[in-house]
Amino acid sequence: MSVLVVGLSHKSAPVATLERAAVSGDTLAKLLVDLTRAEPVAETFVISTCNRLEVYADVDRFHAGVTAICELIARLCGIPAQELASDLYVHYEDRAVRHLLAVACGLDSMVVGEEQIVGQVRSGIRMAVEQGAIGRVLGDLGRLALRVAKRARAETGIARTGVSLLSLAIGAASPSLPVLASGGTTPGVPSLAGRDVLVVGAGSMSALAVATACRDGAGSLVVANRTRRHAERLAARSSVTATRITGLAGLPAAMAAADVVICCTGAVGPVITADVVPVRRREALVFLDLAMPRDVEPAVADLPGVAVIGLDTLIEHGTAAGQDDLAAVRAILDSELAAHQSAVDAARVAPTVVALRARAAEVVDAELARLAGRLTADGVSAHALDELAQTVRRVVSKLLHAPTVRVKELAGSARGKEYAAALRVLFDLDPRTVEAVTRTASARSRNGCAMIPRTEGSKSASSSTASSSRDS
């Protein structure tokens, strides 16, 4: 079995395609079920965010696995597989593992180093566990990715700036916001200070928007959501004095009083259309549309006095962490990847080693049984027989120690498979015994996955996806 990833992201596909590929909730659960039913797939999990959809799978055949996954993604997007092919990327084995680690560390994000991706990776793995789609192979890989992400944030400064998709959007919107009469913000520093802010949605990205508005000192804050109870829960976290809530029916009135509208629901279609946006008689109204699919229909951007900052705009404003921090993260990634690969290589020869030791134990037991029968007749005590048996077993164990350790060390070399094959030939190991050990290990792998633990330092990233700031 080998690890495969097939996906599309802001680097490979246009926003229109990413919109059609956005999945969450029941749709994501159904995708996981369909993936597990694909014949080449043994395990799988999906990372779905506002700017990426990636399917990770443990497959027994590369081409069959790629074909099955591509067809399922194409069906999900409603785009013919041949047409979608140019937007997809494929990574296999060590390249797939490296890609996952880079994603978890934020190296592949639209905003390099952003923190939300850690929670999105964790949630994708957790959902796969809940759906019974993941086993030990990808479960171990998921834990590796979360550990590397934790090290990257603890040991480097990649996340020290606190840049997120939201802060990037606020920065991109700054030129469209009027200068406040009171001075308001610090020159050159994007901020919601003094602004009247409307947050549409009540998921994780909305929570980040509320926290940002409070931190910046927004003049007022309104939370609008389809389910009022969820809006009330989010508004309760606000420290802005003038905070209130409203249902989606109250959006026109709330927009009329707002300077900035931050949209991040999980609706399948536009929540804000051109006909509900009030005519502005004063300064501009700025929409920050961070949802996928988008919450604000394109026609809104054509209205007078209105500016819309969407994900397609933010792709052009992507920021990167400092080169020293990037180099430090890549060094951590390389170190962890090397250790992981060594463990994988050792695991591949483990069935041969187990079969060798089992074969040796059979020979020793048979010879000891024959010897015991003869020596007992000669009056040798049971204690002496036990001492003799332990000595023989120690001698055999010491003789086997060097070749078994060496074959594990050489497993990752160019001729690693040849060394394991030579061991099987030299000791006349029954291939059926090796295959039986392998089958047992595979069965345990499929049935032995534990839940993915939470990683420290990612409280703000506990949602399923940035796009899954769901309006529920």
Buried (B, 14 or more C-beta within 10 A) or exposed (E): BBBBBBBBBBEBBEBEBBBBBBBBEEEBBEBBEBBBEBEBBBBBBBBBBBBBBBBBBBBEBBEBBBBBBBBBBBBBBEBEBEEBEEBBBBBBEBEBBBBBBBBBBBBBBBBBBBBBBBBBBBBBBBBBBEBBBBBBBBBBBBBBBBBBBBBBBEEBBBBEBEBBBBBBBBBBBBEBBEEBEEEBBEEEEBBBBBBBBBBBBBBBBBBBBBBBBBEBBBBBBBBBBBBBEBBEBBBEEBEBEEBBBBEBEEBEEBBBEBBBBBBBBBBEEBBBEBEBBBEBEEEBBBBBBBBBBBBBBEEBBEBEBBBBBBBBBBBEEBBEBBEEBBEBBBEBBEEBBEEBBBBBBBBBBBBBBBBBBBBBEEEBEEEBEEBBEEBEEEEBEEEEBEEBBEEBBEEBBEEBEEBBEEBBBBBBEEEBEEBBEBBBEEBEBEEEBBEBBBEEBBEEBBEEBEEBEEBEEBEBBBBBBBBBBBBB
